[in-house]
Amino acid sequence: MQETDSFTYKDIFCDGELYSLLTALFMLGFAYVFEHFANIYAFAYSERPTSSFVGDLFLDNLPAVDLNLIIIEGAFLAIVLGTLYVLSKPRHILFALKTLALFIIVRALFISLTHVGVYPTHIDPGLGFFANIYSYLNFQLGFFFSGHTGLPFLMALIFWDHRTARLVFLSMSLVFGVAVLLAHIHYSIDVLAAPFMAYGIFGVAKRLFPRDYALIKSVDA
């Protein structure tokens, strides 16, 4: 007999969860503001003469391939579909929002610390609506760690008990990881470290938000 989940949006807006929702939204807003200024700083730093590219075992030996369709349009499509999926799971919303905010904050902090130049054979994002948004968000200079790789992996961890979602998110992480390497827009360490960083952020989120995590692990009969 299939179990049904009685937790709905109505439960999120009740007294017990409303404070948690407001906290999650505040964290997410703060994360995006923090990321905005981190991107501005990273862009300004890239203009300095000390910002130069470094050698990379993979990029030095891989041909540059134009995979902007996957990296830009594909990424935005994945964000939209991923958001819709999260919204379809009310029980997961609070923990997902807070963990996402933590992911953005940690990544923004990391891209502000060490600055290397764009690899010379990187594929330029080009022009167009989505490409302009991509450039505005400064993804081209946000190297360590790869958001393309890390964010889907993080979502897979959050929805680990949902087999189909887990496999889809893990596949997305792999596809995006390979794509950004072949396009030479990320160094190999950015991609290879992303799952470990996502796993660490997930572990921290479980400690910081135990009540929200317990909510997604509980099942109503």
Secondary structure, DSSP 8 states (H G I E B T S, - for coil): --------HHHHTSHHHHHHHHHHHHHHHHHHHHHHHHHHHHHHHHTSTT------TTTTTS-----HIIIIIIHHHHHHHHHHHHHT-HHHHHHHHHHHHHHHHHHHHHHTT------TT-----SSHHHHHHHHTTTTT--SS-HHHHHHHHHHHHTTTSHHHHHHHHHHHHHHHHHHHHTTSS-HHHHHHHHHHHHHHHHHHHHH-HHHHHHHH----
